Amino acid sequence: MPWLDDDAQPLPPTSQALGPGSLAPGLLAAGGRLTLARLREAYAHGVFPWFSPGQPPLWWAPDPRMVLPVDEFRLSRSLKKTLRRFVADPACEVRIDSAFDDVIDACAHVPRAGQDGTWIVPEMISAYTDWHAEGEVHSVECWIDGRLAGGLYGVALGRMFFGESMFARRTDASKIALAALVAFCRANAIPWIDCQQNTTHLASFGAREVSRAEFERHLALTVGAAPVADWTYHRSHWAQLGLDAGPPCPHPDTDA
């Protein structure tokens, strides 16, 4: 396993990542620091950090890769009904980057079913917060009655968005944020959202696996493209999902 002990040392080729029969499929390298230069290098080549407390940074390039083509996004009947209520309610709104610190902290600390801990360690929070200040990491936020109800954050390079994590304090709030991100991406010619690992939850929205080679070909076409100039969520973006404002309806119930 290559060890990175020099910030100037390049990451190994992704073809050297551990294969399906190993104990850690997709693991490419270990060590180093989460500098902005290292993170930009990693994401541009389809590599991301993922490690637990007490571990050194671990760098991953899984094969296959889970992606959500925004044109293939699927809305369930129940979620579409929830979104119509949300869009119609003046007390509900989507914002981008208005509370990034709160979003990444919530992603690290809001409990998830079946999970005891988090991979969003303090070093990760610090690095992505610094990257956010550089304008390449963004939060998409669901607000209800002036309170942050859920959201997600991720990395934007060129016309590629790499989803990192999401959270919800209210029922369906993270799903609303994801739907808003899809609408924003459609409106701004961002064709794929990277989801990293396969989950049935993401698959239910239309995410699917592609080979590492296909993923890297896509990155070659999108990462170097002109970035989105305006990361503002406008209500008009909902039209990308066929949503129009209707009569106000009750808010989603608070989670137990």
N, C-alpha and C positions, 0 to 999 in steps of 0.2 A: 504494500500500500504506500503510494508516494506521500511523503511528509513535506509540508510547506513550511520552511523556516526562514524564508526571505520574502518580503513583500514584493520584490521585483521578480521573483520566480514565477513563471507562468504556470497556469493550471495544465495538467497533462491532457492529451486528446481524450475526448469523451469515449472513444472506442476502447480505452483502457479501463473503463468502469467495470466493476464486478458483475458477472453474468447471473442468469436466473438460478443456477445451481449453487450459488454461494450463500453464505450466511447473511450477507447484506447486499442484495441485488441493487445495482445502480450506484453503489458507493465508489467515488472516483479518487478522492484524496482526503487528507486530514491535516489539521494544523493551520497556521497562519492567523491573520487577523481580519476582522470584518471592516476593512478600509473601503472607502467609496470606490477607489480604483479597482480593488479586488472584486467588489460586488458588481460593478459595471462589466468587468471582464467576464465574470461568471455568467451573469444573466444573458449577455450577448451571445454566449456559446451554449445556452441551454442548461446551465449548471446553477444549483441553488444550495445555500447552507441549511442544514437541519441537524440539530444536536440537542442533547438534554443537559440539564445542570450537572456540572462536574466533568463534562466531556470537552475535548478541544473542538473547534469548528470542524464539522464533517461536511464534505462537498459531494453533491449527488447529481447524477445524470441518468435517470431511470429510462429503461427501454422495455415496454412501450411507455409513452407519455400520455397523460389524460389532458384533453383540451376541450373547450366549449366553443365551437364555431357559432358566432352570434346569430347567423342566419338559420341555424338549426335549433335555436333555443325553444324549448317546449314549455308552455304555460298550462298547468292543470286547470280544470274548470273551477276548482275551489280557489286557487291562487288568483286566477283572473278576476273572480268575484271580489276577493280581498283587495286587489289592486284598484278595481273600479271604485270601491268605497274609499280607499286611501286617496286616490286622485281627486275625488269629489269633495273631500273634507278640507276646508280651509285651515284646520288646525294641524294638518299633516303635510309634510314636505320632505323633499330630498335635498340634501346639501352635499357639496364636495369640499373637503379640506377645511371645514369650519371648526372641527374638533379632532384633529388627527391624534393628538396625545391621548385623548380620552378613548378613541377607537382602539388604538394599538394596546393600551392598557387593559381595556375590556376584553379584547381578543386573548390576552394572556391570562386573565383572571376569572372571567365569567365561566362557571362550571359547564362542562359538556357531559352528556350522558355517556357512561362507560369509560371516562377518562379521569384519572386521578391527578394528573399534572399537566404541564405545558412545555412545549418546545420553544416558546417565545421567551427566552431567557433575558436577563437584564442587558447583556451584551448585544443581543439582537434588537431589543427595543431602542437602545442608544444609537446603533448603527442606522436603523431604518428611519429614526427620527431625524438624524443628520441628513440622510438622503432625501427625506421629505423637504427639508429646508432648501435643498438644491432643486426642487421642483420636479423630481422624477418618481416620487412615491406619493400616492394619493389615497385618501379615505373617501368612501361613498357612504353617506349617513342617512338613516331613516329617523326623522324627528316627528314626535306626536305630542301635541300640547306643550310645545317648547322644551321637551325633554328628549335626549338621545335614547332612542328605543332599540337600535341595532345598527349594524353596519359591517363594513369590510374594508380592507386596505390591500394595496398591491403596488407593483412596480410598473411604470410606463416608460418604455424605450421605443422611440420612433412611433410606429403604428402597431405595437405589440403590448398587451397588458398581461402581466403575470400576477394572478391572484395569489394572495398569501394566507389570509385567515379572515373569518367572519364571526360575529357574535349576535345574540339577540337577548334583549331584556323583556320584550313583548312578543306575543305570538306572531310568527311570520315576518318579523321585522328584518331579519337577515335575508329572507327570500325577497322582500320588497327591495332591499338594497341591491341584491344581485340582479333583479329585473331592471332596476334603474341603470345599473352598470351596462347591461346588455343594450338597453335603449341608447345610452350615451355612445357606446362603441359603434352601434349601427349608424348613428348620426355623424360620427367622426371617422368613418372608414378604418376602424380597428376590427379586423375580421375574426381574430381568435382571442380567447382568454385562456391562458395556461392554468390548468388545475393541478398540475404536478402528479398526484397519485389518484388511482381509480377508486371511487366510492360509489355505492349504489345511489346515494343522495344526489351526487352530481350527475350521474347517468340519467336520473329521472328528469333532469332539465335538458337533456340532449347532449351532454358531454360524452365523448368517446375517446378511445385509445388510438394513437397513431404511433408509428415507429419513430425511434430516435432520429433516424435519417430524414424522415419526412418533416419532423418537428424542426430540425436544424435547417432544412431547405426553406421552411417558412420563415424562420428567424432571419435568414440571409436576405429575404425580400422585404421584411418589415422593420427590423430593428434600426436600420440605417435611414429609413424614410423620415420625412419631415414630421416632427412631433406635433401633437395637438396644441394649438396656441392658447385655447381658452378652456380651462377645466372648471366650467360653471355648469351646473345642472339647471336646464330650463324646462318648464312645464311642457313645452312643445315637444320635448324628447319622448314623452309618453306615446306620441302618435306612432313612433317606431314599432310599438307593440300593439297597435290598433286600439289604444285606449283613449276615450274621451271622458271629460268630466260629466258626472251624473249627479243625482240628488244626494245630499249628505247622508251618510249612514254611520252607525255606531263604530267606534274604534275597535280594533282587535282586542280581545280579552288579555288581561295581564297574565303572564305565565305563573303557574303555581310554584 
